[in-house]
């Protein structure tokens, strides 16, 4: 990899039925200081006319069209491979539903070039509808809850963390060469945490850069809202534990956290089902949504233990 001050960067934007957001994102990038960066859109088999609209607005931006929806993991893998084969020094994965600060990439690269052990870098992610409120600024794995805890407090200097959000993630070429791509089994959620964990095991550092700023809208990746999110969160959390904790850590995690939470989840699911039967119109809508979310989570747990991965969610 070239260690010059003008590295070759490919920006990968994944689109799935989000033409308006993707076009807005591309206009945002058009006003940013990108210099040596090339932009590529990967479309995950959209059915909303995304490809035609994006080509119309940005005819010079190449679009890779996947034949099926490969999710965040698989869809971005297509873009990563394309960029890697083109000789990219860094690959920047960018959610389509964001607005960027003009200097966001310059700030990320400035940090990357100063950290020879750094392999993955993330931006400060602010809420689009609350521009001064931080949504994510890196995070750490908390074994007491078996979750990654995101930092939402501002700080002024770069910080080494356990993971950065896949909303904006800069990956050094050496990382891909050493550990490969995202694990496609995840499909959605936890895949970037898995990539970061695998990178750290190989000696790479994960850094977050507070001076690299982006603003994130509510993601359109989850068509069925909270139930779908809950399904992938539960299933992929268990998959992450299987892939990244050692035998002793797994045993402790299941004993102290996972098994008690699974029992609690199924108890709540059954209870909400009973309450839903006897609900009147005033509370029925709210209880129905709670029931759907819990049912989806329990299905995610079930599918993990039945070894069902990829795009396996079914609307509840």
C-alpha positions in Angstrom: 0.0 0.0 0.0 1.2 3.5 -0.8 2.0 5.5 2.3 1.9 8.9 0.5 -0.2 11.8 1.6 -2.7 11.3 -1.2 -3.9 7.7 -0.9 -6.3 6.1 -3.3 -9.8 6.0 -1.7 -13.0 4.4 -2.9 -16.3 5.5 -1.3 -19.0 2.7 -1.4 -22.6 3.8 -1.0 -25.1 0.9 -0.6 -28.6 1.6 -1.8 -31.8 -0.4 -1.3 -35.0 1.2 -2.3 -33.6 4.5 -1.1 -33.2 6.6 -4.3 -34.0 9.9 -2.6 -31.6 9.4 0.3 -28.9 8.2 -2.0 -29.2 11.1 -4.4 -29.2 13.5 -1.4 -26.1 11.8 -0.1 -24.3 12.1 -3.5 -25.1 15.8 -3.7 -23.7 16.2 -0.2 -20.5 14.4 -1.4 -20.4 16.6 -4.4 -19.7 19.6 -2.1 -17.2 17.8 0.0 -13.4 17.8 -0.3 -12.7 14.4 -1.7 -9.7 14.9 -4.0 -8.4 11.4 -4.8 -11.6 9.6 -3.8 -13.8 7.7 -6.3 -17.5 7.1 -5.6 -19.3 3.8 -6.4 -23.0 3.0 -5.7 -23.9 -0.6 -5.0 -27.6 -1.3 -5.5 -29.2 -4.2 -3.6 -31.8 -5.2 -6.2 -34.0 -2.2 -5.5 -37.5 -2.1 -7.0 -38.3 1.6 -6.6 -36.5 2.7 -9.8 -33.4 3.7 -7.9 -30.8 2.8 -10.5 -32.5 4.8 -13.3 -33.0 7.9 -11.0 -29.4 7.8 -9.7 -28.0 7.4 -13.2 -30.1 10.3 -14.3 -28.8 12.6 -11.6 -25.2 11.3 -11.5 -24.4 9.7 -14.9 -20.7 9.6 -14.1 -21.1 7.6 -10.9 -20.7 3.9 -11.6 -23.5 1.6 -10.2 -23.0 -2.1 -9.4 -26.3 -3.8 -9.6 -26.8 -6.9 -7.4 -29.4 -9.4 -8.5 -30.8 -9.9 -5.0 -30.8 -8.0 -1.7 -27.6 -9.1 0.0 -28.1 -6.9 3.1 -25.5 -4.6 4.5 -22.8 -7.2 4.8 -23.1 -8.9 1.4 -24.0 -5.7 -0.5 -21.0 -3.9 0.8 -18.8 -6.9 0.2 -19.5 -6.5 -3.5 -18.3 -2.9 -3.3 -15.3 -3.7 -1.2 -14.1 -6.4 -3.7 -14.6 -3.9 -6.5 -12.5 -1.2 -4.8 -9.9 -3.7 -3.6 -9.4 -5.0 -7.1 -9.0 -1.4 -8.3 -6.1 -1.0 -6.0 -7.8 1.1 -3.3 -5.5 2.1 -0.3 -8.6 2.8 1.7 -12.3 1.8 1.3 -14.9 4.1 2.9 -18.3 2.6 3.5 -21.0 5.2 3.7 -24.7 4.8 4.5 -26.9 6.3 1.9 -29.0 8.2 4.4 -26.4 10.7 5.6 -25.2 14.3 5.0 -21.4 14.9 5.2 -19.3 17.7 6.5 -17.1 19.0 3.6 -14.0 17.9 5.4 -15.2 14.6 6.9 -12.9 12.4 4.6 -9.9 14.7 5.0 -10.2 14.4 8.8 -10.5 10.6 8.6 -7.5 10.2 6.3 -5.4 12.6 8.4 -5.9 10.4 11.4 -5.4 7.2 9.4 -2.0 8.4 8.0 -0.8 9.2 11.6 -1.7 5.7 13.0 0.4 3.0 11.3 -1.3 0.3 13.4 -4.7 1.7 12.7 -6.9 -0.4 10.5 -10.4 0.8 10.8 -11.6 4.4 11.4 -15.0 6.0 12.2 -16.5 9.4 12.1 -18.6 11.3 14.7 -22.2 10.6 13.8 -24.8 13.2 14.6 -28.6 13.0 14.3 -29.9 14.5 11.1 -33.0 15.9 12.8 -31.0 17.1 15.9 -27.8 18.3 14.3 -26.0 19.0 17.6 -26.8 15.6 19.2 -24.2 12.8 18.8 -25.6 9.5 17.8 -22.4 7.5 17.8 -18.7 8.2 18.4 -17.2 4.8 18.7 -17.9 2.2 21.4 -16.6 -0.6 23.6 -17.7 -4.2 24.3 -19.2 -4.6 27.7 -19.0 -8.2 28.9 -21.4 -7.6 31.7 -24.3 -7.1 29.3 -22.8 -8.8 26.2 -23.3 -5.7 24.1 -21.4 -2.9 22.5 -22.0 0.4 24.3 -21.8 3.4 22.0 -20.1 6.6 23.1 -22.5 9.5 22.8 -20.5 12.2 24.5 -18.3 14.6 22.6 -14.5 14.7 22.9 -11.9 16.6 21.0 -9.1 14.2 20.3 -9.2 10.8 18.4 -9.8 7.8 20.6 -8.9 4.1 20.3 -12.1 2.1 20.6 -13.4 -1.5 20.2 -15.6 -0.7 17.2 -17.0 2.0 15.0 -20.4 2.2 13.4 -20.8 0.9 9.9 -22.7 4.1 9.0 -19.3 5.6 8.1 -16.3 3.3 8.3 -12.9 3.7 6.7 -11.0 0.5 6.2 -7.4 0.2 5.3 -6.5 -2.1 2.4 -4.3 -4.2 4.7 -7.3 -5.1 6.9 -9.1 -6.7 3.9 -6.0 -8.4 2.8 -5.5 -9.9 6.3 -9.0 -10.8 7.5 -11.2 -10.7 4.4 -14.7 -9.2 4.0 -17.8 -8.9 6.2 -19.3 -12.2 7.3 -22.4 -12.4 5.0 -24.3 -14.5 7.6 -25.0 -11.4 9.6 -26.9 -9.7 6.7 -27.8 -6.7 8.9 -26.4 -5.6 12.3 -23.3 -6.7 14.2 -21.3 -7.2 11.0 -19.1 -4.1 11.6 -18.5 -5.2 15.2 -17.4 -8.6 13.9 -15.1 -7.0 11.4 -13.5 -4.7 14.1 -13.1 -7.7 16.5 -11.4 -9.8 13.8 -9.1 -6.8 12.9 -8.1 -6.3 16.5 -7.2 -9.9 16.9 -4.7 -9.4 14.0 -3.1 -6.4 15.7 -5.0 -3.6 14.0 -6.3 -0.7 16.0 -9.8 0.8 15.7 -10.0 4.6 16.0 -12.8 7.2 16.1 -12.2 10.7 14.8 -14.4 13.4 16.4 -13.5 16.1 13.8 -14.9 13.9 11.0 -18.6 14.7 11.1 -21.6 13.3 9.4 -25.4 13.6 10.0 -27.5 10.4 9.9 -31.2 10.1 9.1 -33.4 7.3 10.3 -32.2 4.2 8.4 -34.5 2.8 5.7 -32.8 -0.6 5.8 -35.4 -2.0 8.1 -38.7 -2.2 6.2 -40.6 -3.7 9.2 -39.3 -1.3 11.8 -38.6 -2.5 15.4 -39.6 -6.1 14.9 -37.1 -6.6 12.1 -34.4 -4.7 14.0 -35.1 -6.9 17.1 -34.9 -10.1 15.1 -31.5 -9.3 13.6 -30.1 -7.8 16.8 -30.8 -11.0 18.8 -29.8 -13.5 16.1 -26.6 -11.7 15.2 -25.7 -10.9 18.8 -25.5 -14.6 19.4 -23.6 -15.2 16.2 -21.1 -12.5 17.2 -20.5 -14.2 20.6 -20.0 -17.5 18.9 -17.4 -16.1 16.5 -15.5 -13.7 18.8 -15.4 -15.0 22.4 -13.2 -17.8 23.6 -14.7 -20.9 25.3 -14.4 -19.5 28.8 -15.9 -16.1 27.8 -18.8 -17.8 26.0 -19.6 -20.0 29.0 -19.6 -17.0 31.4 -21.6 -14.9 28.9 -24.4 -17.6 28.6 -24.5 -18.2 32.3 -24.6 -14.6 33.5 -26.3 -12.8 30.7 -27.6 -14.7 27.6 -29.6 -17.6 29.1 -31.4 -15.3 31.7 -32.2 -12.8 28.9 -33.5 -15.6 26.6 -35.8 -16.9 29.4 -37.0 -13.3 30.1 -37.6 -12.7 26.4 -39.8 -15.8 26.0 -41.7 -15.0 29.3 -42.4 -11.5 28.1 -43.5 -12.8 24.6 -46.0 -15.2 26.2 -47.3 -12.6 28.6 -47.8 -10.0 25.9 -49.6 -12.6 23.8 -52.0 -13.2 26.7 -52.5 -9.5 27.4 -53.1 -8.9 23.7 -56.0 -11.3 23.6 -57.8 -9.4 26.3 -56.8 -5.9 25.2 -59.4 -3.3 24.3 -59.0 -0.9 21.4 -57.3 1.8 23.6 -54.2 -0.4 24.4 -54.4 -3.0 21.7 -52.3 -1.1 19.1 -49.5 -0.5 21.5 -49.5 -4.0 22.9 -49.7 -5.5 19.4 -46.4 -3.6 18.5 -44.8 -4.8 21.7 -45.9 -8.4 20.9 -44.6 -8.2 17.3 -41.2 -7.0 18.5 -40.9 -9.7 21.2 -42.0 -12.4 18.7 -39.4 -11.3 16.2 -36.7 -11.4 18.8 -37.7 -14.9 19.9 -37.6 -15.9 16.2 -34.2 -14.5 16.0 -33.0 -16.6 18.9 -34.7 -19.7 17.4 -33.1 -19.1 14.0 -29.7 -18.7 15.5 -29.9 -22.1 17.2 -31.4 -23.6 14.0 -28.4 -22.2 12.1 -30.6 -20.0 9.9 -28.6 -17.0 8.7 -28.7 -14.4 5.9 -31.9 -12.8 4.9 -34.2 -15.0 7.0 -36.5 -12.4 8.5 -40.2 -13.0 8.0 -42.8 -10.3 8.9 -44.6 -11.1 12.1 
